[in-house]
Amino acid sequence: MSGFLDLVAPGSDLSPVGLLILVLGAVLAGGVDAVIGGGGLVLIPLILACAPGLPAQVALGTNKFTAVFGTASAGLRMVRTVRIDWRAVRLCAPLAGLCSAGGALMASAVSSDVLRPVVVVLMLAAGAFVALRPSFGRDTGATGASGVDATPRPSRRRLALGLGLIALIGAYDGFFGPGTGMFLVIVFTALMSRTLIQSLAMTKLVNTATNIGGLVVFAAGGHVLWLLGFVLAVFNVLGAQVGAKIVLDRGTGFVRIALLVLIVVMSAKLIVDML
């Protein structure tokens, strides 16, 4: 067993019990990510705790590799049921991916500590916005007689603003990361006239692109444990499929509650990190 652990995570001091904890954590992280995002808050601390010999950058890079598969699988599961704006996804995914790679390159030059208070303020503002608007992201039943999604497309101005924010969010994901999925959901819902369920499905696809963009930079720096990442990815996909099914079964009201819970949890964590 020790030979296998040395192969999967060389120099990490990973034990068999630690690997079991990581596998279970990957399932949980996949489910959390599929529901609303934030799986990294589960898996990254577990990697650092169970493999204390790993540098933080390797934990981040390995988590990115794992998240690519889980997020993509959740997105593909959702779009089989949910009608989304593919035009917006085709515009946003490459843009966000490139900006994420740029953000990851910036991360080595600028401390992420400068972003923490800004992100807390933005998260709390987003939480207040969603909480005070009960109709935010509800399904209006905008479906034509043929069954084709009849939700109106955003104006050019709103689309341009949305793309600008998507670019910023992509860079933010590569640079820092917490809350990326939440911010994407809000942009798709508020500016691109999507329901929360549609926005979440689109977010999974765009978030996959940002994960790939960041992963390329981490991989170029040698900060990815590929075998460990692959093992965790298998179980992350399992959790993601369960999470996606829960979202599709429970609907918009469940996503709204999960979004507000995520905002509270992430804001609290970032505030604690600043103390």
C-alpha positions as CSV (number, residue, x, y, z in Angstrom):
1,M,0.0,0.0,0.0
2,S,2.9,2.4,0.8
3,G,4.3,1.8,-2.7
4,F,0.9,2.8,-4.2
5,L,0.7,5.9,-2.0
6,D,4.3,7.0,-2.9
7,L,3.3,6.6,-6.6
8,V,0.0,8.6,-6.2
9,A,1.3,11.3,-4.0
10,P,5.1,11.2,-3.7
11,G,6.6,13.1,-0.8
12,S,3.2,14.0,0.6
13,D,3.2,11.8,3.8
14,L,-0.3,10.5,2.7
15,S,-1.5,7.5,4.7
16,P,-4.1,4.9,3.7
17,V,-6.6,6.5,6.1
18,G,-5.7,9.9,4.6
19,L,-6.5,8.6,1.1
20,L,-9.8,7.3,2.3
21,I,-10.7,10.6,3.8
22,L,-9.7,12.4,0.5
23,V,-11.9,10.0,-1.5
24,L,-14.9,10.7,0.7
25,G,-14.1,14.4,0.6
26,A,-14.0,14.3,-3.2
27,V,-17.5,12.8,-3.2
28,L,-18.8,15.5,-0.9
29,A,-17.0,18.3,-2.8
30,G,-18.5,17.1,-6.1
31,G,-21.9,17.2,-4.6
32,V,-21.4,20.6,-3.1
33,D,-20.0,22.0,-6.4
34,A,-22.9,20.6,-8.4
35,V,-25.5,22.2,-6.1
36,I,-24.1,25.7,-6.0
37,G,-20.3,25.7,-6.0
38,G,-17.7,25.9,-3.3
39,G,-16.4,22.3,-3.4
40,G,-12.8,23.6,-3.2
41,L,-13.6,24.7,0.4
42,V,-14.1,21.0,1.2
43,L,-11.3,19.3,-0.8
44,I,-8.4,21.8,-0.6
45,P,-8.2,21.8,3.2
46,L,-8.5,18.0,3.3
47,I,-5.6,17.6,0.8
48,L,-3.4,19.9,2.9
49,A,-4.4,18.1,6.1
50,C,-4.1,14.6,4.8
51,A,-0.9,15.2,2.8
52,P,1.0,17.6,4.9
53,G,4.1,17.2,2.8
54,L,2.5,18.9,-0.2
55,P,3.0,22.6,-1.0
56,A,-0.2,24.7,-1.1
57,Q,0.3,25.3,-4.8
58,V,0.2,21.5,-5.5
59,A,-2.9,21.1,-3.4
60,L,-4.6,23.9,-5.5
61,G,-3.4,22.5,-8.8
62,T,-4.6,19.0,-7.9
63,N,-7.9,20.3,-6.8
64,K,-8.3,22.2,-10.1
65,F,-7.7,18.9,-12.0
66,T,-10.2,17.1,-10.0
67,A,-12.8,19.9,-10.3
68,V,-12.6,19.9,-14.1
69,F,-14.1,16.5,-14.3
70,G,-16.7,16.9,-11.5
71,T,-17.9,20.3,-12.8
72,A,-18.1,19.2,-16.4
73,S,-20.0,16.0,-15.5
74,A,-22.5,18.0,-13.5
75,G,-23.0,20.5,-16.3
76,L,-23.5,17.8,-18.9
77,R,-26.0,16.1,-16.6
78,M,-28.0,19.3,-16.2
79,V,-28.1,20.4,-19.9
80,R,-29.7,17.1,-20.8
81,T,-32.7,18.4,-18.9
82,V,-32.4,22.2,-18.7
83,R,-32.7,24.4,-21.8
84,I,-29.8,26.9,-21.7
85,D,-28.6,29.7,-23.9
86,W,-25.8,28.0,-25.8
87,R,-24.9,31.2,-27.6
88,A,-24.0,32.8,-24.3
89,V,-22.0,29.7,-23.2
90,R,-20.0,29.7,-26.4
91,L,-19.1,33.4,-25.8
92,C,-18.5,33.2,-22.1
93,A,-16.6,29.9,-21.7
94,P,-13.5,30.7,-23.8
95,L,-13.4,34.2,-22.5
96,A,-13.6,33.1,-18.9
97,G,-11.0,30.3,-19.5
98,L,-8.4,32.7,-20.9
99,C,-9.0,35.2,-18.2
100,S,-8.7,32.5,-15.5
101,A,-5.3,31.5,-16.9
102,G,-4.2,35.2,-16.8
103,G,-5.5,35.4,-13.2
104,A,-3.5,32.3,-12.2
105,L,-0.3,33.9,-13.7
106,M,-1.0,37.0,-11.6
107,A,-1.4,35.0,-8.4
108,S,2.4,34.5,-8.1
109,A,3.0,38.3,-8.2
110,V,0.1,39.7,-6.0
111,S,-1.0,38.5,-2.5
112,S,-4.6,37.2,-2.5
113,D,-5.0,38.9,0.9
114,V,-5.8,42.2,-0.8
115,L,-8.9,40.6,-2.3
116,R,-10.4,39.1,0.8
117,P,-12.2,42.2,2.2
118,V,-13.5,43.2,-1.3
119,V,-14.9,39.7,-1.9
120,V,-16.6,39.7,1.5
121,V,-18.4,43.0,0.7
122,L,-19.4,41.7,-2.8
123,M,-20.7,38.5,-1.4
124,L,-22.8,40.2,1.3
125,A,-24.2,42.6,-1.2
126,A,-25.1,39.7,-3.5
127,G,-26.7,37.9,-0.6
128,A,-28.8,40.9,0.3
129,F,-29.8,41.4,-3.4
130,V,-31.0,37.8,-3.7
131,A,-32.6,37.7,-0.2
132,L,-34.6,40.9,-0.8
133,R,-35.9,39.7,-4.2
134,P,-37.9,36.5,-3.7
135,S,-38.7,36.4,-7.5
136,F,-35.0,36.5,-8.5
137,G,-34.3,33.7,-10.9
138,R,-37.7,32.0,-10.7
139,D,-39.0,30.0,-13.7
140,T,-41.5,32.2,-15.5
141,G,-42.7,29.4,-17.6
142,A,-41.3,31.1,-20.7
143,T,-41.6,28.1,-23.1
144,G,-43.1,28.2,-26.5
145,A,-45.8,25.8,-27.8
146,S,-43.1,23.8,-29.5
147,G,-41.3,23.3,-26.2
148,V,-38.5,25.6,-27.2
149,D,-37.2,28.0,-24.6
150,A,-38.8,31.3,-25.2
151,T,-37.0,33.3,-22.5
152,P,-36.1,36.7,-24.1
153,R,-32.4,37.2,-24.9
154,P,-30.6,40.1,-23.2
155,S,-30.1,43.4,-25.0
156,R,-26.7,44.0,-26.5
157,R,-25.8,46.4,-23.6
158,R,-26.7,43.8,-21.0
159,L,-24.8,41.1,-22.9
160,A,-21.7,43.3,-23.2
161,L,-21.9,44.1,-19.4
162,G,-22.3,40.4,-18.7
163,L,-19.3,39.5,-20.8
164,G,-17.2,42.1,-19.0
165,L,-18.2,40.7,-15.7
166,I,-17.6,37.1,-16.8
167,A,-14.1,38.1,-17.8
168,L,-13.5,39.6,-14.4
169,I,-14.9,36.5,-12.7
170,G,-12.7,34.3,-14.8
171,A,-9.6,36.2,-13.8
172,Y,-10.8,36.2,-10.2
173,D,-11.2,32.4,-10.3
174,G,-7.6,31.9,-11.5
175,F,-6.3,34.4,-9.0
176,F,-8.2,33.6,-5.9
177,G,-11.4,31.6,-6.5
178,P,-13.9,31.3,-3.6
179,G,-17.4,32.2,-4.8
180,T,-16.8,32.0,-8.5
181,G,-19.8,29.8,-9.1
182,M,-22.0,32.1,-7.1
183,F,-20.9,35.2,-9.0
184,L,-21.5,33.4,-12.3
185,V,-25.0,32.3,-11.3
186,I,-25.9,35.9,-10.4
187,V,-24.6,37.4,-13.6
188,F,-26.4,34.8,-15.8
189,T,-29.6,35.4,-13.9
190,A,-29.5,39.2,-13.5
191,L,-28.1,40.2,-16.8
192,M,-28.8,37.3,-19.2
193,S,-32.4,36.7,-18.2
194,R,-32.0,33.1,-17.1
195,T,-33.7,31.3,-14.3
196,L,-31.6,30.1,-11.4
197,I,-31.6,26.5,-12.7
198,Q,-30.6,27.6,-16.2
199,S,-27.9,29.8,-14.7
200,L,-26.5,27.0,-12.6
201,A,-26.3,24.7,-15.6
202,M,-24.6,27.4,-17.7
203,T,-22.3,28.1,-14.7
204,K,-21.1,24.5,-14.6
205,L,-19.9,24.7,-18.3
206,V,-18.3,28.1,-17.9
207,N,-16.7,27.1,-14.6
208,T,-15.2,24.0,-16.3
209,A,-13.5,26.4,-18.7
210,T,-12.1,28.5,-15.8
211,N,-10.9,25.4,-14.1
212,I,-9.1,24.3,-17.3
213,G,-7.5,27.8,-17.7
214,G,-6.2,27.7,-14.2
215,L,-5.1,24.1,-14.5
216,V,-2.9,24.8,-17.6
217,V,-0.9,27.3,-15.5
218,F,-0.6,25.0,-12.5
219,A,0.4,22.1,-14.8
220,A,3.1,24.3,-16.5
221,G,4.6,25.0,-13.1
222,G,4.6,21.3,-12.2
223,H,2.0,21.8,-9.4
224,V,-0.4,18.9,-10.2
225,L,-0.3,15.4,-8.8
226,W,-1.9,13.7,-11.8
227,L,-2.5,10.2,-10.4
228,L,-4.0,11.5,-7.1
229,G,-6.1,14.0,-9.1
230,F,-7.4,11.2,-11.3
231,V,-8.3,9.0,-8.3
232,L,-10.1,11.9,-6.6
233,A,-11.8,12.9,-9.9
234,V,-13.5,9.6,-10.3
235,F,-15.2,10.1,-6.9
236,N,-15.8,13.8,-7.5
237,V,-17.8,12.9,-10.6
238,L,-19.9,10.5,-8.5
239,G,-20.7,13.2,-6.0
240,A,-21.4,15.7,-8.9
241,Q,-23.9,13.4,-10.5
242,V,-25.8,13.0,-7.1
243,G,-25.7,16.8,-6.6
244,A,-26.9,17.5,-10.1
245,K,-29.9,15.1,-9.6
246,I,-30.8,16.9,-6.3
247,V,-30.8,20.3,-8.1
248,L,-33.0,19.0,-10.9
249,D,-35.4,17.3,-8.5
250,R,-35.7,20.1,-6.0
251,G,-35.8,23.1,-8.4
252,T,-35.3,26.9,-8.1
253,G,-36.3,27.3,-4.5
254,F,-33.6,24.8,-3.4
255,V,-30.9,26.5,-5.5
256,R,-31.9,29.9,-4.0
257,I,-31.6,28.6,-0.4
258,A,-28.3,26.9,-1.3
259,L,-27.0,30.1,-2.8
260,L,-27.8,32.1,0.4
261,V,-26.2,29.4,2.6
262,L,-23.1,29.4,0.5
263,I,-22.8,33.2,0.7
264,V,-23.0,33.1,4.5
265,V,-20.5,30.2,4.9
266,M,-18.0,31.7,2.4
267,S,-18.3,35.2,3.9
268,A,-17.7,33.8,7.4
269,K,-14.7,31.8,6.3
270,L,-13.1,34.8,4.6
271,I,-13.7,37.0,7.6
272,V,-12.1,34.4,9.9
273,D,-9.1,34.2,7.5
274,M,-8.6,37.9,7.8
275,L,-8.5,37.8,11.6
